[in-house]
Amino acid sequence: MSRESYWITDPADLLRVRDGFELSKADSRASPGFDGDKQAGQAALAEGAVILAELQEQLFAMSRMGDERRILLVLQAMDTAGKGGIVKHVMGSVDPQGVHFAAFKKPTPDELQHDFLWRIHQQVPGAGMIGVFDRSHYEDVLIGRVRALASPEEIERRYAAINEFEAELAATGTTIIKVMLHISRDEQKARLTERLARPDKHWKFNPGDVDERLRWNDYAAAYQLVFERTVTPNAPWFVVPADRKWYARLAVQHLLIDALEAMNLDWPKADYDVAEQQRRLAAS
Amino acid sequence: MSRESYWITDPADLLRVRDGFELSKADSRASPGFDGDKQAGQAALAEGAVILAELQEQLFAMSRMGDERRILLVLQAMDTAGKGGIVKHVMGSVDPQGVHFAAFKKPTPDELQHDFLWRIHQQVPGAGMIGVFDRSHYEDVLIGRVRALASPEEIERRYAAINEFEAELAATGTTIIKVMLHISRDEQKARLTERLARPDKHWKFNPGDVDERLRWNDYAAAYQLVFERTVTPNAPWFVVPADRKWYARLAVQHLLIDALEAMNLDWPKADYDVAEQQRRLAAS
């Protein structure tokens, strides 16, 4: 919060999933911690972009001097909730060199030959990077559960496997931020309707989107279970209201800034003799 | 050029390496095809960013409908020439989802166990992506030659291996754009001096940068050989004057726009019945 002037209350506190959280009671149109309108939100996003970019560069710089820390942002949501917009408008303000992006779609036959975490492990961010997962290992307990793609026992096993996996990432220097972008059923209908109305958006629509939409309540229940089983001290979940795209972007940007500020980053000290190198350079 | 209003002559024509090209005679401070100043160049870059972003989204969209085409931008240069700035300021305006970035540093022991193209193959862009290589397989005939990291016979073999590799990429839908950012020895000295003068830039400096600088002429000769051996019809080289950062960024942005425009992209047609999906959605 120290460098961002536009929040009235820290949204990280307000959006964090705590004991007793009920997704069914969460407001998808609210803007917790922010009392401005869309225009103010967009101005704040631009202000935050400068802050985020500098912090990211420091994270990246410190990794060059041996710092092992990194960030993993997990994005989960129903279709159209705005994962792509987060990537474009929040991560888009950061140097692409420092971002590792991975989208997890329906597993390939090759991926299905392995444990569900196999393909995930391959995409975890390296030191100094901000990793972004567009969908993730959580699909294996979301669509996996709703569509019964694995046995109930296997689904149960996965929550524990996920917690262990994330604990290992945290232990090796990863700050994990798990975000569910929360939209209402009506808002999704409006967004899918727009995609079908615009030929330049047709490619973003898939008939399967309607199939999944028909299971809305099953997905809501599966998300509720995810929160109950996989909120851990080092891998919190945040439910971000996403009916207003500008708010969701601003909130996720803040979660990243917040995580970076907690690292007490600075420009790393040179590990060579600066004066000596200045002499060598002058003579070259 | 059709959508960019700010060029007086197509820089792709002016910067392309042709028979008889001599690096030693290339002006690193020129701004071929552009007659404005830095401010005009920055305004043009912002204008081009909008064009590039739309074309990239179309490339990405078409891949979702089975189009196999993709772009590979190879960036090579002496230290401080501005590769990082290209990534940040040119690629930074594009949706991160559609960019695959790979930096090739000193090979690891694991990488050295394999043929020099092994690690490169793993990073080639998928369909619909713009791949960006910050350094590349060309290091193996640049520092490889200058530092005699392989036998002369092996270095010779590599040019042909590179040409075959790139021909294969081209045959499978990759538009290859190879860029050498060309700075002068004096400009490099000024930039390295600045890095040493600013504590927030110390992490970007490495004493080895001065070692390589002392081999300036050997590198120039190695680049000249690269141009003579690896300019092929489907994998051209462009030498981009880079003493003025704003010009180099604008020129590389143009090379990408130019490649995308040559693809005659458009929004893909829906592969489903739009009216039927509209009815299903309305009922959902």
Interface residues (C-beta under 8 A of the other chain):
Chain A: A61 M62 R64 M65 G84 V87 K88 M91 G92 S93 D95 P96 Q97 V99 F101 A103 V132 D134 K189 L192 T193 L196 P199 D200 H202 W203 K204 F205 N206 P207 V210 R213 L214 W267 P268 K269 A270 Y272 V274 Q277 Q278 R280 L281 A282 S284
Chain B: A61 M62 R64 M65 G84 V87 K88 M91 G92 S93 D95 P96 Q97 V99 F101 A103 V132 D134 K189 L192 T193 L196 P199 D200 H202 W203 K204 F205 N206 P207 V210 R213 L214 W267 P268 K269 A270 Y272 V274 Q277 Q278 R280 L281 A282 S284
